[in-house]
Amino acid sequence: MTLLEIQNQLDQYASSGKKIFVSSSFQTHSIPLLHILSTSKVKVDFIFIDTGYHFPETLSFRDKIAALLGINIINATPSPDSQQKDAKGQFYYVSDPDHCCYINKTKPLESYLKQYDVWISGVRADQTATRKNMKTEQSAPFDTIRFHPMLDWDTKKIIAYRNQFQLPEHPLDKQGYQSIGCAPCTKKVDVSDKRSARWSGTNKTECGLHTDLLNEE
C-alpha cells in the first residue's frame, strides 16, 4: 500500500468509530510503520508484547523509539499466574516453544482484541510462507479486523523509508542478529533466510499471533 492508501484506510476506520491499535516487536523493520502511524491524525494505540524474555537492547530500543516518535507504549504482559515451566521443571521455551508463545504472546494480546475493533500488524508477504498467503484486511477473533498495510512492502522499500526519515536501527542488528524475538529463542545466523534465526532447529516459524489470531477465510 502507498502512504496515501494507508491513511485513507485509517480515515475510514476512524470515521466509522472504530478503536484501533498496532502491535509491534520493535525490530528495525518495524519502525517505518510506527513512524507512519505516529504522523497520522487518526488515534492509534501502540502495544508491545513484553514477554519477560526480551533482550535488554530491545527494551531500550522500544523506549528510544517511543521518545523519538512521541508515542505512548502500552506493554501487554502475560498473566502473573502463568506457569513458565513444565512438569519436569523445564522452561516451556525449551520443552514446548509453541505453548510458551501462547501464554506469553497470544493470550496477552487476546485481551486487547476484545477491547479494540482494528488490529494493525506490520507483517510482510516476503517474510514467511504463512504471511505470503495473507490479505491486506482479514478477520480476527472477537470480531476484530486485522489490517496489514505493509504486506506488499519489501526490504528495499523498508530501507528506503528508514533512510528518508533517518530512522534508527535495532542495536543488535550490527551484532549479526537478523530477526530478533525473545532472547532464548533467537540466535545469530549468516543465511538468506532471516526467520531461521528464530526457533533454530525446529520447524517453527510463527509465534501464533499470525496463525492462532487469524480467522480462516
C-alpha angles and dihedrals in degrees: 000000000000121000090255092051091050092050092047091053091049090051090052092052092047095047090056091051097250119163110228137199135172125210119210138183090203095232119149093263090051095064101077091061091048089049092050092050093044090058094049121099089220113099112247125171117221117222129190119189103224103197094176090243101082124124112260086237090061092053091048091048091050090055092045092053092046090055093043095051096034095237132141116232123216110206113215109203135184120259111277086231093060113125107229096185132060127232090278093054096254120135111253091235085069103036101029114008092174091060091044090056090046096055096037103038115011099043095046091051093048090070090060093048087060091055101041137057101209130038115195115203128181096219116148128207092229094061105072140352089251093055092045088068095050126107129225090250124027138159123257134189120292092033092290125150118227112213118195106186094166096050094113095040120106135199092270092056092045091053092047091052092047091050093048093055097029093238116178127242129234108272092234093061091081090051092062102265111140102178118023125202132133112347098240092054100041128083139166116264133177100211138106092247102079093185090065086075087074124072090356115203094027136086090240115121102155132053095216099261090101097038109032093037095050120087117224111251 
